[in-house]
């Protein structure tokens, strides 16, 4: 048992020195991004806030969207309708520029600001470290290692040390020697945020390995899955793509339209149950149709299989929104913990090295 514990300590140490740094970056960027809606809305009221927005109907939103598409049709990459902090309509053009328009009268409001771009860059760092192609695998892999090995090994070491006196494992002595303070801080923060960090790390891995997660979650399916290209809800295949722009869905709010990059690519319509940020389950609908209106794929929360419904909750769960402001605040606090654990862990490590060197010098 002592040999196994020694091995676990080494695993915890070296993974902490390596994956701990990546976890710190992910945690700090994620903590800041939790309040992205409030921050960018406050800094950009002229772009994102619309007086009496609640009085604008879905029909009016679709009508304005249709007129903007008709005006800029050949240069549009994506259209974003009001969602979360954004009450305006934005168009991402093929040249990379993003412009904002009033959702009722299509008046031009301005282009993307520095603060909005900052948070877009921040989430890229959070998800990929800003490294194209392989970045998401580095972050996703380190997240799962943090989840499986680093946190669990830390919990095992804590439990072995304090299983006979759990109360002592939650105590911090605020005025001990410096090296003892680092140890106390490391152990208490680690155990107090063990569950939140475990859940955040597990849900974070989904964004890299979503296909594997969905496959594993199929154990919860009680119905037989349909072929990938089979719509899960009957819709008239003869309806042209323009129909979905002109007519609001009775059950969902149109969130975004992705225009085809190639002639053979489909139009992608994304829907959400509620436009505003709110606690609870996230219910979405995804529709892809070609230019003639043929449906390539359709998923709908109301008729999706269990694994798809569960997968849809990873985002609100990861960012805390599923539990409202309490959940977001908890995720915000937990985001700082990996960095504190990393710094305190390094200090503990170097204090042990100095102690060994001192003892070796005394023996000499």
PyMOL commands that set and color helices and strands:
alter all, ss='L'
color gray80, all
select helices_A, chain A and resi 2-33+36-43+45-48+53-55+58-75+114-128+135-162+166-170+178-192+194-205+210-220+241-246+306-311+314-319+321-363
alter helices_A, ss='H'
color red, helices_A
select strands_A, chain A and resi 76-80+89-93+98-101+108-111+253-258+267-272+284-289+295-300
alter strands_A, ss='S'
color yellow, strands_A
deselect
rebuild
show_as cartoon
